[in-house]
Each structure stands twice: as C-alpha cells, then as structure tokens.
Amino acid sequence: MTLPLVIIPARLASSRLPNKPLADIAGSPMIVHVLRAAQAANIGRVIVAAADQAIYDVVRHAGGEAVLTPPELPSGSDRVWHAVQQIDAQGTHELIINLQGDLPTFPPKHLQTLVGLMANPIYDLGTLVAPITTETEKHTDSVVKVACDFAANQSHTLGLYFSRAPLPWGAGPFWHHVGVYCWRRQALQHFVSLPESGLEQREKLEQLRALEAGMHIGCAPIPLAPFGVDTPKDLERARQILSETNKQ
C-alpha cells in the first residue's frame, strides 16, 4: 500500500476568529505549526488545501506544499477531496488524512495511530477519541461526544453515534471526538457526493452523514484531546503553550 496523503484544509473566513490560519503563534502562523506537526509524523506527503491565496503563499514561504481550492466549497471534506483530485488524479493513494488546520499543538504520533487504525478493513474511515475528564467538558456543546465502547485492552472500536449532547446514558466513560479523519479514498469520494443528511443538519456534525450512509467509522483512543483554536481566548492559550515549549 502506498503512503497516505495528509491534507490540511484551511480558509480565512471564520465567524469566531477571522484569519486564524495566519495568526502568529510563537513566531510562525498557525497553519505552519500544523504543517510541521504533520510533516514530523513522517507518514506521507503533506499538502495544505488553501481556500485563499494568502494561506497558499504563507505555506509555500515556509517550504511546504499547498494547492488552491475554490473558496465556495461548503466544508473541509470538500476541500480535501478537491485537493486530492488535483494532486493524485490517478488514484495512487488509498488513504487520505484530513487534519484540521486549527490544531497547532497536535502531537505527530497521533497521525501514526490513525493510520494504524485503518489496517482493519471493516472501517471506511477512522478518527480519534480522548477521555472526557470534567463535567464542564461533558456538557459543553462545542465538545463533540462519541458513543463507543472499548473492551479491555482494545485499541479500536466502532463509533456508533456522535453528538453535542452527553452520551451514552448511564455510568461509564465519556469520549471526546477529535476531529481528525483518515478516509479510504472511495469512501471520501462517495461522502462528498452525498447531500447533507437529516441528523447532520440537526447536530451540525458532518460525520453523521457518513453514518447515515451506512459507513463504518473506526475510533482509536488517545490520552488527551489536542487543543484546538476557535476563539481569541484559545489563540492566547496556544501562544502561551507554544512559547513555553520553544523555551524548553
């Protein structure tokens, strides 16, 4: 099997934090931090799918690879598929990783975990989950929860449902969905051809479209959910974290 393609979709239009891919964090734009994390995983070619010329230029200036995608595409998944068609029209790469461009502290080793998950042929796509450790996290709408269950020493399992509400009911662990995906190429192609599903529209979660289409989503556990940047407060936290890391 060929190495995966790692695609990082990025756009400047963001209602809560405009221009966030270009926000300076410890001397580099946020998108460059994510690019470097993906490159450090050493699992395959890394490309930024840039919806804006400014993002493309920053990535190229940093020595990375980028392609321009139409700004009107509706989602990151659509940007990823558009980039794949430009980069690998011949269909050489079977696995396509969608890494969000707002995870500047993402540990590279987690991409290796994600690729390992896809060794199981039952999964059409794979993703990561982390334990929810506080009641605040459990009841925060922006923290997406996953209904899944890991037996003792089990390294992967099926994701049965995703929601912004706490689930499942009853005593036991709760899992925080980390929005990074590894797609089989045919599954991604099929996914972007589908209209938004009913549950996707209701929960505002596009992975529900995959479930409603009968796809199997594999989940692999990681110890801690990576820190994402969605607000100015998040950005300041990321600056503090990476500034301290650079001093070490």
C-alpha positions as CSV (number, residue, x, y, z in Angstrom):
1,M,0.0,0.0,0.0
2,T,1.2,3.5,-0.8
3,L,1.8,6.0,1.9
4,P,-1.2,8.2,3.0
5,L,-1.8,11.7,1.8
6,V,-2.1,14.2,4.6
7,I,-4.4,17.1,3.6
8,I,-4.8,20.2,5.8
9,P,-7.9,22.2,4.7
10,A,-7.7,25.9,5.7
11,R,-9.6,29.1,5.0
12,L,-9.6,32.6,6.2
13,A,-13.3,33.0,6.7
14,S,-14.2,32.2,10.3
15,S,-17.0,33.8,12.2
16,R,-15.4,33.5,15.6
17,L,-11.8,34.1,14.7
18,P,-11.3,35.6,11.2
19,N,-7.9,34.9,9.5
20,K,-7.0,32.4,12.2
21,P,-4.7,30.2,9.9
22,L,-2.4,33.2,9.6
23,A,-2.5,34.1,13.3
24,D,1.0,34.4,14.7
25,I,1.9,31.8,17.4
26,A,5.4,31.9,18.8
27,G,6.8,33.4,15.6
28,S,5.0,31.3,13.0
29,P,1.5,31.4,11.5
30,M,-0.8,28.7,13.0
31,I,-1.1,26.9,9.7
32,V,2.7,26.4,9.6
33,H,2.6,24.8,13.1
34,V,0.0,22.3,11.9
35,L,2.0,21.7,8.7
36,R,5.2,21.0,10.7
37,A,3.4,18.6,13.0
38,A,2.1,16.6,10.1
39,Q,5.5,16.5,8.5
40,A,7.0,15.3,11.8
41,A,4.7,12.3,11.8
42,N,6.6,11.1,8.7
43,I,3.7,9.1,7.3
44,G,3.5,10.6,3.9
45,R,3.2,13.7,1.7
46,V,1.6,16.7,3.4
47,I,-0.4,19.3,1.5
48,V,-2.4,22.4,2.6
49,A,-5.7,22.8,0.8
50,A,-5.9,26.6,0.9
51,A,-9.1,28.4,0.1
52,D,-7.2,31.7,0.0
53,Q,-4.1,32.9,-1.8
54,A,-2.7,34.3,1.4
55,I,-2.7,30.9,3.1
56,Y,-1.1,29.4,0.0
57,D,1.7,32.0,0.0
58,V,2.5,31.5,3.7
59,V,2.7,27.7,3.3
60,R,4.9,28.0,0.3
61,H,7.2,30.6,2.0
62,A,7.6,28.1,4.9
63,G,8.8,25.4,2.4
64,G,5.5,23.5,2.5
65,E,3.3,22.2,-0.3
66,A,-0.1,23.8,-1.0
67,V,-2.9,23.8,-3.6
68,L,-5.6,26.4,-4.0
69,T,-9.2,25.2,-3.7
70,P,-12.4,27.2,-4.5
71,P,-13.4,29.3,-1.6
72,E,-17.1,28.5,-2.1
73,L,-16.7,24.8,-1.2
74,P,-19.0,24.0,1.7
75,S,-16.7,22.0,4.0
76,G,-13.2,20.9,4.9
77,S,-14.0,17.5,3.5
78,D,-14.9,19.0,0.1
79,R,-11.6,21.0,0.2
80,V,-9.7,17.8,0.9
81,W,-11.3,15.9,-1.9
82,H,-10.8,18.8,-4.3
83,A,-7.1,18.8,-3.4
84,V,-6.8,15.0,-3.8
85,Q,-8.2,15.3,-7.3
86,Q,-5.5,17.8,-8.2
87,I,-2.6,16.0,-6.5
88,D,-3.5,12.4,-7.2
89,A,-5.9,12.2,-10.1
90,Q,-4.6,8.7,-11.0
91,G,-5.8,7.3,-7.6
92,T,-2.4,6.1,-6.3
93,H,-3.1,6.9,-2.6
94,E,-5.7,4.7,-0.8
95,L,-5.7,6.6,2.5
96,I,-6.4,10.3,2.8
97,I,-6.0,12.0,6.2
98,N,-8.0,15.2,6.9
99,L,-6.1,17.1,9.6
100,Q,-7.8,20.3,10.8
101,G,-5.7,23.5,10.4
102,D,-6.6,24.8,13.8
103,L,-4.7,22.3,15.9
104,P,-1.3,23.9,16.4
105,T,-0.3,21.7,19.3
106,F,-1.3,18.4,17.6
107,P,1.1,15.6,18.6
108,P,2.5,14.0,15.4
109,K,2.4,10.5,16.9
110,H,-1.4,10.6,16.8
111,L,-1.4,10.5,13.0
112,Q,0.6,7.3,13.2
113,T,-2.1,5.9,15.5
114,L,-4.8,6.9,13.0
115,V,-3.0,5.1,10.1
116,G,-2.6,2.0,12.2
117,L,-6.4,2.0,12.9
118,M,-7.1,1.7,9.2
119,A,-5.3,-1.6,9.0
120,N,-8.7,-3.1,9.9
121,P,-10.6,-3.4,6.6
122,I,-14.0,-3.0,8.3
123,Y,-13.5,0.8,8.7
124,D,-14.4,3.2,5.8
125,L,-12.9,6.0,7.8
126,G,-11.1,6.4,11.1
127,T,-10.9,9.0,13.8
128,L,-9.5,9.7,17.3
129,V,-11.2,9.9,20.7
130,A,-10.0,11.0,24.1
131,P,-11.4,10.6,27.6
132,I,-13.7,13.3,28.9
133,T,-12.4,14.2,32.3
134,T,-14.6,17.0,33.6
135,E,-18.3,17.8,33.9
136,T,-17.7,21.0,32.1
137,E,-16.2,19.2,29.1
138,K,-19.0,16.7,29.2
139,H,-21.7,19.4,29.0
140,T,-20.0,21.8,26.6
141,D,-21.8,21.9,23.2
142,S,-18.5,22.5,21.3
143,V,-17.1,19.3,22.6
144,V,-18.4,16.5,20.4
145,K,-19.1,13.3,22.2
146,V,-18.9,9.8,20.7
147,A,-21.0,6.7,21.6
148,C,-18.4,4.0,21.6
149,D,-17.1,1.3,23.9
150,F,-13.6,-0.2,24.3
151,A,-13.3,-3.6,25.8
152,A,-10.2,-4.3,28.0
153,N,-7.0,-3.7,26.0
154,Q,-9.0,-3.0,22.9
155,S,-7.1,-0.5,20.6
156,H,-10.0,0.4,18.4
157,T,-13.8,0.1,18.1
158,L,-16.8,1.4,16.1
159,G,-18.1,4.9,16.6
160,L,-21.9,4.3,16.8
161,Y,-23.1,8.0,17.1
162,F,-21.7,11.5,17.5
163,S,-23.5,14.3,19.4
164,R,-23.0,17.6,21.0
165,A,-25.1,16.2,23.9
166,P,-23.6,13.9,26.6
167,L,-24.0,10.3,25.5
168,P,-24.4,7.4,26.2
169,W,-26.7,7.4,29.2
170,G,-25.6,5.6,32.4
171,A,-22.4,5.1,34.3
172,G,-19.1,4.7,32.4
173,P,-16.6,6.7,30.4
174,F,-17.4,9.5,28.0
175,W,-15.4,10.1,24.9
176,H,-14.4,13.4,23.3
177,H,-14.2,13.3,19.5
178,V,-11.0,14.6,18.0
179,G,-11.9,16.0,14.5
180,V,-9.1,14.3,12.5
181,Y,-10.1,11.7,9.9
182,C,-8.4,9.0,7.9
183,W,-10.6,8.1,4.9
184,R,-10.4,5.3,2.4
185,R,-10.3,7.1,-0.9
186,Q,-13.6,5.6,-2.3
187,A,-15.4,6.4,1.0
188,L,-14.3,10.1,0.8
189,Q,-15.4,10.3,-2.9
190,H,-18.8,8.8,-2.0
191,F,-19.2,11.0,1.1
192,V,-18.7,14.3,-0.7
193,S,-21.2,13.2,-3.4
194,L,-24.0,12.9,-0.8
195,P,-26.3,15.7,0.2
196,E,-26.4,16.8,3.9
197,S,-28.3,14.3,5.9
198,G,-31.0,15.0,8.4
199,L,-29.0,14.2,11.6
200,E,-26.0,16.1,10.1
201,Q,-28.2,19.2,9.8
202,R,-29.7,18.8,13.2
203,E,-26.4,18.2,15.1
204,K,-24.2,20.3,12.8
205,L,-21.8,17.3,12.5
206,E,-20.9,16.1,9.1
207,Q,-19.7,12.7,10.3
208,L,-23.3,11.8,10.8
209,R,-23.8,11.9,7.1
210,A,-21.3,9.0,6.9
211,L,-23.1,7.0,9.5
212,E,-26.5,7.6,7.9
213,A,-25.0,6.4,4.6
214,G,-24.0,3.1,6.2
215,M,-20.3,3.8,6.6
216,H,-18.3,2.3,9.4
217,I,-16.3,4.8,11.5
218,G,-13.4,3.4,13.5
219,C,-12.3,5.1,16.7
220,A,-8.8,4.8,18.3
221,P,-8.2,6.2,21.8
222,I,-5.5,8.8,22.7
223,P,-4.8,10.0,26.2
224,L,-5.7,13.7,25.8
225,A,-7.7,15.7,23.2
226,P,-5.4,18.1,21.3
227,F,-6.1,21.8,21.9
228,G,-8.0,23.5,19.1
229,V,-8.2,27.2,18.4
230,D,-11.6,28.7,17.7
231,T,-11.7,31.9,19.7
232,P,-9.3,34.8,20.7
233,K,-9.0,33.2,24.1
234,D,-8.0,29.9,22.5
235,L,-5.4,31.7,20.5
236,E,-3.8,33.3,23.6
237,R,-3.7,29.9,25.2
238,A,-2.0,28.4,22.2
239,R,0.6,31.2,22.2
240,Q,1.4,30.6,25.8
241,I,1.7,26.8,25.3
242,L,4.0,27.0,22.3
243,S,6.1,29.8,23.7
244,E,6.8,27.7,26.7
245,T,7.5,24.7,24.5
246,N,10.0,26.7,22.5
247,K,11.9,27.7,25.7
248,Q,12.4,24.1,26.7
